Amino acid sequence: MTRTAAPDTSASPTSGTAPATSVSPTARQLWTRSRGLLIALGILVIAGVVLAALRSGEQHGRLDPRSSERFGSRAVAELLADRGVTTRVVTTTEAAASAAGPDTTVLVTDPDRLTSRQRGTLHNALAGSAGRTVLLAPGKTSAETFAPGVRTAAPTDVTVRPPDCSLPAADRAGDAELGGLRYDSSAPGADACYLSGGLPTLLRLPGTNGTDTLLLGSPDILFNDRLAQRGNASLALQLLGSRPHLVWYLPTLGDSAATDGGDRSFFDLVPPGWNWALLQLAIAAALAALWRARRLGPLVTEPLPVVVPASEATEGRARLYRQANARGRAAEALRSAARVRLAPLVGVPAAQAHSPEALPPAVGGRLRDATPAVRALLFGPPPGDDRSLVRLADELDDLVRRVASGAAPHPDSASPPDVPSPPGEQA
C-alpha cells in the first residue's frame, strides 16, 4: 500500500528520476498575463501627464498682473499705471491686511482658497479700512465671511450682458462679459448689475465709513485676451482704479497663515474638475480588478493540460510541507487518509471515521490491540521531528495493512508516533 503524503523519491518509470518541477510563473508568463493592464496603465499615465502639461501651460500666470500670458492680467495693470494707480502684488494674508486703507483697493483673486483663519484676519482688517474690497468668484463660505447676508446661486455662462443697474461704473462701461456665480442680497443700497435669471453677476455692497465690497461672479474681464472685448476694460479700470493704490492679493499655499487648514476637507483641496477624474480612475480600477479576478464563484473542475503522475504530486506536496515545517499538517493528512480507509474495514460509518470515540475501539477490537495505543496512533499529537513523521507513516501503513489482511498484531504497531529515534538515525 502506498503512503498518502510522505515524501516520494522513487524513480519515474519513464525518466529514471522524477524531474524537479516549479510552479512559479516565469517572466514571460508574467508579462503575457499583465501586459494588457500595464499597457492600459501606461497610456493613462502618459495621457494624464500630457493633459496636465497642456493645462498647466494654459493656466500659467493666471490673474497675475505680472504675466502677459493668455490668462494673465498684465494688460489691466499697465492701463491702471497709465492712470496713476500703483499695483502691488502680495501673496500672504498678513501683507494684504496691513496694506488695507482708505486710499487702497484690495483685490482677492481666489477667496475660496483662504482658510477660515485667513478669511477672518483679512475681513477684520478690511472692515474698518474705509477702502474697497473686490472679490473674484467668491463661493458660499467666502461670501458669508466678507459679505454677510449674501446668498450664492448656481453659476451661469460667461457672455455679453447689459448692466441693468444704476452703478455709475457699470453704466459708463456698458455691455461687458460677465457670468459665473450669481448672488442675491437684500442689503439696502446694494447695486445688482449684469443680471442672469434675475440675479446679478456683479454685486456692490456699501459699508460704513466709505467702504464698499464688490463681488464679481467671474474674473474674465481681467484676462489679457478678454480685456479688449466690449466694455471689459472700462469696467475693470473703474472697479479697480477708484483708489490710487491697488493691492493685488494672490493667495498661495506657502502662506504661514494657511497652515491651520480651516474646516476644508481633502476634496475641497482637489482642483475643480479633478473630482470627476478621480471617480473615473476608481471605476477603471474596479473594472480592472474584476477583469483580472481569477474566480468569482465556487471552484469548478477543469481538465488538466498534462497528466501528472501521482508520485510527482505526492512528492511536490510533501516538499511544500517540509519547506514550511508543517509536520502537523502532514501528519494530519496521513492520519485522515488512514482513518478513511480503516472505517469501512472495521464496520464504522463514514460519518464517524474521524471520531476518536468510535474508530479506535473498533480497530483495537479487530486486532486485539490496546485501544489507547490505537487512539494515540490515529489521533495523537503531531510528530516532533522529521524522523518521527516518517515512522508515523510507516506505522499507519502497517496498521491499515494488518486490518485489511486480518494478520496478527505487529509488535511495533502501537508505539507512540513521536518517540525520539536513536542518535545518528537519518530521516
C-alpha positions in Angstrom: 0.0 0.0 0.0 1.4 3.5 -0.9 1.6 6.4 1.5 -0.7 9.3 1.2 1.5 12.3 1.7 5.0 11.2 2.6 8.0 12.4 0.5 8.4 10.1 -2.5 11.9 9.8 -4.0 11.1 6.8 -6.2 12.2 6.8 -9.8 9.9 7.7 -12.6 9.1 4.8 -14.9 9.9 6.8 -18.0 12.9 9.0 -17.0 14.7 7.2 -14.2 14.4 10.1 -11.7 11.4 12.4 -11.3 12.4 15.8 -12.5 12.1 18.7 -10.1 9.1 20.9 -11.2 8.4 24.5 -10.3 5.0 26.1 -10.1 6.5 29.7 -10.0 5.5 31.7 -13.2 8.3 32.7 -15.5 9.0 36.3 -16.5 7.4 35.6 -19.9 4.2 34.2 -18.3 4.0 37.3 -16.0 4.4 39.6 -19.0 1.8 37.7 -21.0 -0.7 37.9 -18.2 -0.2 41.5 -17.2 0.8 43.2 -20.5 -2.8 44.4 -21.2 -3.2 46.0 -17.9 0.3 47.5 -18.0 -0.2 49.0 -21.4 -3.5 50.5 -20.4 -2.0 51.9 -17.3 0.9 53.4 -19.3 -1.5 55.0 -21.8 -3.5 56.5 -18.9 -0.3 57.9 -17.2 1.0 59.4 -20.5 -2.4 60.9 -21.2 -2.5 62.4 -17.7 0.9 63.9 -18.0 0.3 65.4 -21.4 -3.1 66.8 -20.3 -1.5 68.3 -17.1 1.3 69.8 -19.1 -1.1 71.4 -21.6 -3.4 72.7 -18.9 -0.6 74.0 -16.8 0.7 75.9 -19.8 -2.7 77.5 -20.4 -3.2 78.5 -16.8 0.3 79.7 -16.2 0.3 83.1 -14.5 -3.5 83.1 -14.1 -4.7 86.5 -12.9 -1.1 87.6 -12.2 -0.6 91.3 -13.1 3.0 90.5 -14.0 2.0 87.8 -16.5 1.4 88.5 -20.2 0.1 85.0 -20.8 -3.4 84.4 -22.1 -4.9 84.2 -18.6 -2.6 86.7 -17.0 -3.6 90.3 -16.1 -0.6 92.4 -17.0 -2.7 94.5 -19.5 -5.1 95.8 -16.9 -2.2 96.5 -14.5 -0.4 98.6 -17.2 -3.6 100.5 -18.0 -4.1 101.3 -14.3 -0.5 102.5 -14.2 -1.2 104.9 -17.0 -4.0 106.4 -14.9 -1.7 106.8 -11.9 -2.8 103.8 -10.0 0.0 101.8 -8.4 -0.3 98.0 -8.3 1.3 96.0 -5.5 1.3 92.2 -5.6 1.1 90.3 -2.3 0.9 86.6 -1.6 0.2 86.5 2.2 -2.8 87.4 4.3 -0.7 89.5 6.6 0.6 91.6 3.8 -2.9 92.1 2.3 -4.3 93.0 5.7 -1.6 95.5 6.6 -1.9 97.3 3.2 -5.6 98.0 3.6 -6.5 101.6 3.9 -8.9 104.4 2.8 -6.9 105.0 -0.4 -6.5 101.4 -1.3 -8.4 98.8 -3.2 -7.7 95.2 -2.2 -8.4 92.6 -4.9 -8.6 89.0 -3.7 -8.2 86.7 -6.8 -9.2 83.4 -5.1 -11.1 83.9 -1.9 -12.2 80.3 -1.7 -8.6 79.2 -1.3 -8.4 81.0 2.0 -8.8 79.2 5.3 -11.3 80.3 8.0 -8.4 81.9 9.9 -7.2 83.8 6.8 -10.7 85.0 5.9 -11.3 86.2 9.5 -8.0 88.1 9.6 -8.5 89.8 6.3 -12.1 90.7 6.9 -11.3 92.3 10.2 -8.7 94.4 8.5 -10.8 95.4 5.6 -14.0 96.2 7.5 -12.6 99.4 9.1 -10.2 100.4 6.4 -12.6 102.8 4.5 -11.3 101.3 1.3 -12.7 99.0 -1.4 -12.6 95.2 -1.5 -13.0 93.3 -4.7 -13.7 89.5 -4.6 -13.4 87.4 -7.7 -15.9 84.5 -7.8 -16.3 84.0 -4.1 -18.2 80.9 -3.1 -20.7 80.4 -0.3 -18.3 80.3 2.5 -16.2 83.3 1.3 -19.3 85.4 0.6 -20.7 84.8 4.1 -17.5 86.0 5.6 -16.8 89.1 3.6 -20.4 90.0 2.7 -22.8 88.7 5.4 -26.3 88.2 4.2 -25.3 87.5 0.6 -26.5 84.2 -0.9 -24.9 82.4 -3.8 -26.7 80.8 -6.6 -25.8 78.3 -9.4 -23.3 79.6 -11.9 -24.2 80.8 -15.4 -22.4 81.1 -18.7 -20.0 84.0 -19.2 -21.4 86.1 -22.0 -22.1 89.7 -23.0 -24.7 91.2 -20.7 -26.1 94.7 -20.3 -25.5 96.5 -16.9 -29.2 96.9 -16.0 -28.3 98.8 -12.8 -27.6 102.4 -11.6 -24.0 101.8 -10.6 -22.0 104.6 -12.4 -19.1 102.4 -13.3 -21.3 99.7 -14.9 -23.4 102.4 -16.7 -20.4 104.0 -18.3 -18.8 100.7 -19.3 -22.0 99.4 -20.9 -22.2 95.8 -22.1 -19.5 93.5 -20.7 -18.6 89.8 -20.5 -19.9 88.7 -17.1 -21.3 85.5 -15.7 -20.1 82.7 -13.4 -21.6 82.7 -9.9 -24.7 84.7 -9.1 -25.5 86.5 -5.9 -28.6 87.7 -4.0 -28.8 90.2 -1.2 -31.5 92.3 0.4 -29.0 94.8 1.9 -30.2 98.4 1.5 -28.3 100.4 -1.2 -26.8 97.3 -2.9 -26.2 97.6 -6.6 -27.1 94.5 -8.6 -25.7 94.5 -12.1 -25.4 92.3 -15.2 -28.3 90.0 -14.3 -28.8 86.4 -15.3 -32.1 84.8 -14.4 -32.9 87.8 -12.2 -29.8 87.5 -10.1 -26.7 89.7 -10.5 -23.2 88.5 -11.5 -21.8 91.8 -10.2 -22.9 92.9 -6.8 -21.7 96.0 -4.9 -22.4 96.3 -1.2 -21.9 99.7 0.5 -20.4 99.7 4.0 -19.6 102.1 6.8 -17.0 104.9 6.6 -16.9 104.8 2.8 -16.0 101.2 2.5 -17.7 99.0 -0.1 -17.4 95.4 -1.3 -17.7 94.1 -4.8 -18.4 90.5 -5.8 -17.6 89.5 -9.3 -19.1 86.2 -10.5 -16.2 85.5 -12.9 -12.8 87.1 -13.4 -12.9 87.0 -17.3 -12.9 90.8 -17.7 -9.4 90.9 -16.2 -7.8 88.3 -18.6 -5.3 89.7 -21.1 -7.2 88.1 -24.1 -10.6 89.3 -22.9 -9.8 92.9 -21.8 -10.3 94.5 -25.2 -13.8 92.9 -25.7 -16.9 95.1 -25.3 -16.8 97.2 -22.1 -14.5 94.8 -20.2 -11.5 97.3 -20.0 -13.7 100.2 -18.9 -15.4 98.2 -16.2 -12.2 96.7 -14.9 -10.4 100.1 -14.7 -13.3 101.7 -12.9 -13.8 98.9 -10.4 -10.0 98.6 -9.6 -9.0 102.2 -10.1 -11.3 104.1 -7.8 -8.4 104.5 -5.3 -4.8 105.5 -6.0 -3.4 102.2 -4.7 -4.3 98.6 -5.7 -3.2 95.6 -3.6 -3.4 92.5 -5.8 -3.7 89.5 -3.4 -2.7 86.1 -4.9 -3.3 83.5 -2.2 -0.6 80.8 -2.1 -0.2 77.6 -0.1 3.1 78.9 1.2 1.4 81.4 3.4 2.1 80.6 7.0 -1.5 81.7 7.9 -2.8 78.8 5.8 -1.3 76.1 7.9 -4.4 75.7 10.1 -6.3 74.1 7.2 -9.6 75.5 8.4 -12.6 73.3 8.0 -11.8 72.2 4.5 -11.7 68.5 3.7 -9.5 66.7 1.2 -12.0 67.0 -1.6 -12.1 70.8 -1.0 -8.4 70.9 -1.9 -8.8 69.0 -5.1 -8.8 71.4 -8.1 -12.1 71.8 -9.9 -12.7 69.1 -12.5 -10.4 66.5 -10.8 -13.2 65.0 -8.8 -14.6 63.5 -12.0 -11.2 62.3 -12.9 -10.8 60.6 -9.5 -14.2 58.9 -9.9 -13.3 57.7 -13.4 -10.0 56.3 -12.1 -11.8 54.5 -9.3 -14.3 52.9 -11.7 -11.4 51.9 -14.1 -9.6 50.3 -11.1 -12.7 48.4 -10.1 -13.2 47.2 -13.7 -9.6 46.1 -14.0 -9.9 44.2 -10.7 -13.0 42.4 -12.0 -11.2 41.6 -15.3 -8.1 40.2 -13.6 -10.1 38.3 -10.9 -9.3 34.6 -11.2 -12.5 33.2 -9.9 -15.8 34.9 -9.0 -17.7 31.8 -7.8 -17.2 28.3 -6.4 -14.3 26.2 -7.8 -15.1 24.0 -10.8 -13.3 21.0 -12.1 -11.2 21.6 -15.2 -9.3 19.2 -17.4 -5.5 19.4 -16.8 -3.4 20.2 -19.8 -1.0 17.4 -18.8 -1.1 14.2 -16.9 0.7 14.5 -13.6 1.9 11.1 -12.0 0.6 10.6 -8.5 4.1 10.1 -7.3 5.1 13.6 -8.5 2.1 15.2 -7.0 2.7 13.5 -3.7 6.4 14.5 -3.7 5.6 18.1 -4.5 3.1 18.3 -1.7 5.5 16.7 0.7 8.2 19.2 -0.3 5.8 22.1 0.4 5.0 20.7 3.9 8.7 20.2 4.6 9.6 23.7 3.4 7.0 25.2 5.7 7.9 22.8 8.6 4.3 21.8 8.6 4.8 18.4 10.3 1.4 18.8 12.0 -0.4 19.3 8.7 1.4 16.4 7.1 0.7 14.1 10.0 -3.0 15.0 10.0 -3.2 14.3 6.2 -1.6 10.9 6.8 -3.9 10.1 9.7 -7.0 11.3 7.9 -6.3 9.1 4.9 -5.7 6.1 7.2 -8.9 6.7 9.1 -10.9 6.9 5.9 -9.5 3.5 4.8 -9.9 1.9 8.1 -13.6 2.9 8.8 -15.2 0.6 6.2 -12.9 -2.3 7.1 -14.0 -2.3 10.8 -17.7 -1.5 10.1 -17.6 2.1 11.3 -19.9 4.5 9.3 -18.1 7.1 7.1 -19.6 9.9 9.2 -17.8 8.6 12.3 -14.5 7.8 10.6 -12.8 10.8 12.3 -14.4 10.2 15.7 -11.8 9.2 18.4 -14.6 7.5 20.4 -15.9 5.3 17.5 -12.9 4.3 15.3 -10.1 3.3 17.8 -12.2 0.8 19.8 -13.4 -0.9 16.6 -9.8 -1.1 15.2 -8.4 -2.3 18.6 -11.1 -5.0 18.8 -10.4 -6.3 15.3 -6.6 -6.6 16.0 -6.9 -7.2 19.8 -4.6 -4.2 20.3 -4.9 -1.8 23.2 -7.4 0.9 22.3 -5.3 3.8 23.8 -2.4 2.8 21.7 -4.5 2.8 18.5 -6.1 6.2 19.5 -2.6 7.6 20.0 -1.6 6.4 16.5 -4.7 7.7 14.8 -5.4 10.8 16.8 -2.2 11.6 18.7 -0.2 14.8 18.8 1.9 15.9 15.8 5.4 14.5 15.5 8.3 16.4 17.0 10.7 15.9 14.1 11.0 14.5 10.6 12.1 11.1 11.8 9.0 10.7 13.9 6.9 11.8 10.9 8.4 9.1 8.7 7.9 6.5 11.4 4.3 7.6 11.8 3.7 7.0 8.1 5.2 3.5 8.3 3.1 2.6 11.3 -0.1 3.9 9.7 0.6 1.8 6.6 1.3 -1.2 8.7 -1.9 -0.7 10.7 -4.1 -0.4 7.5 -2.4 -3.5 6.0 -3.0 -5.6 9.1 -6.6 -4.6 9.4 -7.2 -5.4 5.7 -5.5 -8.8 5.9 -6.6 -9.7 9.4 -3.0 -10.6 10.3 -1.7 -10.9 13.9 -0.7 -7.7 15.7 2.7 -6.4 14.8 4.8 -5.8 18.0 5.7 -2.2 16.9 2.3 -1.2 15.5 1.1 0.8 18.5 4.3 2.6 19.5 3.9 6.3 20.0 4.4 8.3 16.8 6.9 10.8 18.2 9.3 8.6 20.2 12.8 10.0 19.6 14.9 7.9 17.3 18.4 6.7 18.3 21.1 9.3 17.8 22.5 9.5 14.4 19.5 8.0 12.6 18.8 9.7 9.2 15.3 10.8 8.1 
